[in-house]
Amino acid sequence: MEDLAGQPILRSMMGERIWKLFDTDKAAFQRETIAYFARGYPGWTVVRVKYPNVFLRDDRGHKA
């Protein structure tokens, strides 16, 4: 799968601990989601979340 600019998109998932923050603390949900994928997928950017999927764009080696 690719985004409109042709960058690869990866579909992944994350644990319920972070998803529970979605309804209670949106800012914490966003921070935790970004931190979670920064550790596991360095160089990938979270572009969309829709339970239970998180969509990531491959930004490794690409200049904006």
Residue pairs with C-beta under 8 A, 6 or more apart in sequence:
1 8
1 9
1 10
1 11
2 8
2 9
3 9
3 47
3 57
7 57
7 58
7 59
7 62
8 57
8 58
9 47
9 55
9 56
9 57
9 58
10 41
10 44
10 55
10 56
10 57
10 58
11 53
11 54
11 55
11 56
12 37
12 41
12 53
12 54
12 55
12 56
13 52
13 53
13 54
14 33
14 36
14 37
14 54
18 29
18 32
18 33
18 36
19 29
19 51
19 52
21 28
21 29
21 32
22 29
22 51
33 46
33 49
33 54
34 46
37 44
37 46
37 54
37 56
41 56
42 60
43 58
43 59
43 60
43 61
44 56
44 57
44 58
44 59
44 60
45 56
45 57
45 59
46 54
46 55
46 56
47 55
47 56
47 57
48 54
48 55
49 55
